Structures are given as C-alpha cells and as structure tokens.
Amino acid sequence: MTRIKFFQELFQRYRRPGDKVFAVVFLLFALFLLSQLGEQTQWVKRTKWFAQPSLWPTVAVCGMVIFSAFHALGSFVSPRIPGRWTEVVFWLRSLEYVLYFLVYVVLVPLCGYLPTTLVFALFLALRAGFRSKQALGLVLLFAFSVAIIFRGFLQVKIPAGQIYNYLPDALRAFALTYL
C-alpha cells in the first residue's frame, strides 16, 4: 500500500475542471501524430542523424506523447473535482465560431468577398453583443476596409462571387477584380 501512496503523491497535483478530458484528448492526439510519423516524414540514407528530415518532428512528437502521458497519469491519480462536464461544454461552445467560419468560406465564392465579409462582420458583432449604431458602423467600416485592402490593393487571390455575373458588364469587370 505504501508504494501506491508514493505513486499517487509523486503525480498528484491541483486539477481544474475538465483537466482529465483535456489530458485524454491531448494524449490521443499525440498518439495519432506518432502513428503518422512514418508516412509524413522520412529518414534518408547516407545522411547524418542530426540532418535527418524526420529528426525534429520525431523528437517533438515523442515529447508530446511522453508529456501528455504524464499529464494524463497525473489527472487520473489526482482527486476528482466537480465541474468537469461544465468546462467541456464551455470548450465545445467555441466550435460555434468554427462553424461560422466554415459557412463564411462556403459563401464567399457564391456571394463575393466584400458582401460576405460585410454581412459576417455585422453578424459576428451582433453575436458578440454589440448593438450600438456607432459600434456596428465601425464594424462595417473595418470589414469594408479589410475587403478593399486585401482584394483591391494587395491583389489577394480570393474567388470572385458568382453573384457578380448578374451585374452590368462594366460593373461586373470592376467587381470581379476589386470586390
């Protein structure tokens, strides 16, 4: 029994809600990366060990596996504290914004960069709780500026909106190039 007590004292630490879930997910992610090393990197024959393309990715991923295993071990031997699933639900709520971004990426080729950026910036400002006319005006000004700078001045290759095809010829050429 003394050995078990020593083991628990060695790895015990203060935990936060959701720590066990985070530790397990991170360990699984590190193990996944470790399983992909052979396909994603390579060891080249007749090359010194320190010049191998696979050396530092292997060191980094092995470090991730080792330290995430210790983290998971520490999470399992530490006393349980309430609130784990509340914390996990809080983390998952951030995926809402990932979904918004994916919708934005799908709509840009259909509706165009400028209109989609304006609508999404306004939507995200409202979603974040900004309601004043001044705040919404600044958001629209910022979104307009970003779209014009990226597409018009920097000539970043962003797909033109299919909706621009319905514009008159002169306006369509301008919209396809700068908006």
Secondary structure, 3 states (H helix, E strand, C coil): CHHHHHHHHHHCCCCCCCHHHHHHHHHHHHHHHHHHHHHHCCCCCCCCHHHCCCHHHHHHHHHHHHHHHHHHHHHHHCCCCCCHHHHHHHHHHCHHHHHHHHHHHHHHHHHCHHHHHHHHHHHHHHHCCCCCHHHHHHHHHHHHHHHHHHHHHCCCCCCCCHHHHHCCHHHHHHHHHHC
